[in-house]
Amino acid sequence: MIRGVTERIGAVGERRASHPWLCAIGLGALVFLSIPIVLSLYYTVLPPPASSLMIGRALSGYGIDYRWMPLKSISPELAKAVVAAEDARFCEHHGIDWQAVQLVVEEALEDDEQPVRGASTIAMQTAKNLFLWNGRSVLRKIIEVPLAMWIDAIWTKKRLIELYLNIAEWAPGVYGAEAAAHKHFGKPASRLTKREAALLAAVLPNPIRQQAGKPSDAVRRKAGLIERRIAGMGPLLHCLWP
């Protein structure tokens, strides 16, 4: 009996030894997944020196214009505009807007064309821009969803919007509200008007091709829609201001 157990233990050891790459892959995956967890704790109180988006763009030939500003030094109009444009239920959900996800699924089932709306929240976009990579990828989404819920849990809503406004790309190589305000309007982020904030929020989905400082007719129309949304949001912004 003892001999049989010994032989089985030896066989298991031989199988493990014959596949060292499995251990290496597992260890690598563990390290990769732990990095955002550790960094997100660090970013609870300190600004990130850069984001994965910035690094990726820099490797593609873009420069990095990144100027961190505390939330109090950014016009509140920009936070309102970004929430209205990107994540209207920002103050209500916990990183994932499951109502928006349901609507996207329903639209996809009802129509053969692509859904007309998205379900990516500010927490999801922050997780992607800060820690992950661009492009459509099922693997990235699998990592992005729990990571968004994690940062929403450990950061306050004010800290989350502060980080998002500081790392979002608003032109090729231009990151954050302060750099964007100077780039597009020649002023600090603290002095952005309602219209300027709405124009910046309007180009967020495609800051490479669209310009807030020289808006197309489509950008102007979207900015007007954002301004009207803000006027009707009221209590939905309660987590940002008393």
Solvent accessible surface area in square Angstrom, and as a share of the most:
residue,aa,sasa,rsa
1,M,205,0.92
2,I,145,0.74
3,R,189,0.69
4,G,25,0.24
5,V,57,0.32
6,T,84,0.49
7,E,102,0.46
8,R,152,0.55
9,I,117,0.60
10,G,36,0.35
11,A,37,0.29
12,V,54,0.31
13,G,37,0.35
14,E,124,0.56
15,R,143,0.52
16,R,172,0.63
17,A,75,0.58
18,S,69,0.44
19,H,79,0.35
20,P,85,0.53
21,W,139,0.49
22,L,95,0.47
23,C,89,0.53
24,A,63,0.49
25,I,110,0.56
26,G,42,0.40
27,L,114,0.57
28,G,40,0.38
29,A,48,0.37
30,L,119,0.59
31,V,77,0.44
32,F,88,0.37
33,L,87,0.43
34,S,44,0.28
35,I,87,0.44
36,P,10,0.06
37,I,66,0.33
38,V,95,0.55
39,L,62,0.31
40,S,0,0.00
41,L,95,0.47
42,Y,104,0.40
43,Y,10,0.04
44,T,50,0.29
45,V,113,0.65
46,L,83,0.41
47,P,55,0.35
48,P,3,0.02
49,P,105,0.66
50,A,31,0.24
51,S,2,0.01
52,S,33,0.21
53,L,19,0.09
54,M,1,0.00
55,I,94,0.48
56,G,35,0.34
57,R,57,0.21
58,A,41,0.32
59,L,153,0.76
60,S,84,0.54
61,G,70,0.67
62,Y,79,0.30
63,G,54,0.52
64,I,85,0.43
65,D,47,0.24
66,Y,47,0.18
67,R,98,0.36
68,W,63,0.22
69,M,58,0.26
70,P,51,0.32
71,L,35,0.18
72,K,184,0.78
73,S,35,0.22
74,I,6,0.03
75,S,7,0.04
76,P,64,0.40
77,E,31,0.14
78,L,0,0.00
79,A,1,0.01
80,K,51,0.22
81,A,0,0.00
82,V,0,0.00
83,V,0,0.00
84,A,3,0.03
85,A,21,0.16
86,E,37,0.17
87,D,7,0.04
88,A,45,0.35
89,R,66,0.24
90,F,0,0.00
91,C,15,0.09
92,E,72,0.32
93,H,11,0.05
94,H,142,0.63
95,G,0,0.00
96,I,5,0.03
97,D,12,0.06
98,W,149,0.52
99,Q,104,0.46
100,A,19,0.15
101,V,46,0.26
102,Q,110,0.49
103,L,76,0.38
104,V,31,0.18
105,V,75,0.43
106,E,70,0.31
107,E,35,0.16
108,A,47,0.37
109,L,148,0.74
110,E,145,0.65
111,D,73,0.38
112,D,155,0.80
113,E,130,0.58
114,Q,152,0.68
115,P,42,0.27
116,V,136,0.78
117,R,116,0.42
118,G,60,0.58
119,A,23,0.18
120,S,43,0.28
121,T,2,0.01
122,I,0,0.00
123,A,0,0.00
124,M,12,0.05
125,Q,28,0.12
126,T,0,0.00
127,A,0,0.00
128,K,46,0.19
129,N,15,0.08
130,L,8,0.04
131,F,24,0.10
132,L,7,0.03
133,W,94,0.33
134,N,68,0.35
135,G,47,0.46
136,R,243,0.89
137,S,36,0.23
138,V,118,0.68
139,L,107,0.53
140,R,20,0.07
141,K,78,0.33
142,I,111,0.56
143,I,23,0.12
144,E,1,0.01
145,V,43,0.25
146,P,75,0.47
147,L,9,0.05
148,A,0,0.00
149,M,83,0.37
150,W,82,0.29
151,I,0,0.00
152,D,16,0.08
153,A,82,0.63
154,I,47,0.24
155,W,9,0.03
156,T,94,0.55
157,K,35,0.15
158,K,92,0.39
159,R,32,0.12
160,L,1,0.01
161,I,0,0.00
162,E,20,0.09
163,L,0,0.00
164,Y,3,0.01
165,L,0,0.00
166,N,0,0.00
167,I,0,0.00
168,A,1,0.01
169,E,10,0.04
170,W,0,0.00
171,A,4,0.03
172,P,59,0.37
173,G,4,0.04
174,V,12,0.07
175,Y,0,0.00
176,G,0,0.00
177,A,0,0.00
178,E,12,0.06
179,A,0,0.00
180,A,0,0.00
181,A,0,0.00
182,H,69,0.31
183,K,118,0.50
184,H,23,0.10
185,F,48,0.20
186,G,62,0.60
187,K,32,0.14
188,P,40,0.25
189,A,0,0.00
190,S,61,0.39
191,R,153,0.56
192,L,8,0.04
193,T,67,0.39
194,K,131,0.55
195,R,91,0.33
196,E,27,0.12
197,A,1,0.00
198,A,0,0.00
199,L,15,0.07
200,L,0,0.00
201,A,0,0.00
202,A,2,0.01
203,V,0,0.00
204,L,18,0.09
205,P,88,0.55
206,N,56,0.28
207,P,16,0.10
208,I,64,0.33
209,R,205,0.75
210,Q,58,0.26
211,Q,93,0.41
212,A,0,0.00
213,G,31,0.29
214,K,162,0.68
215,P,21,0.13
216,S,62,0.40
217,D,90,0.47
218,A,52,0.40
219,V,3,0.02
220,R,111,0.41
221,R,161,0.59
222,K,70,0.30
223,A,0,0.00
224,G,13,0.12
225,L,72,0.36
226,I,1,0.00
227,E,54,0.24
228,R,161,0.59
229,R,105,0.38
230,I,33,0.17
231,A,92,0.71
232,G,69,0.66
233,M,12,0.06
234,G,47,0.46
235,P,112,0.70
236,L,63,0.31
237,L,17,0.09
238,H,106,0.47
239,C,27,0.16
240,L,2,0.01
241,W,79,0.28
242,P,172,1.08
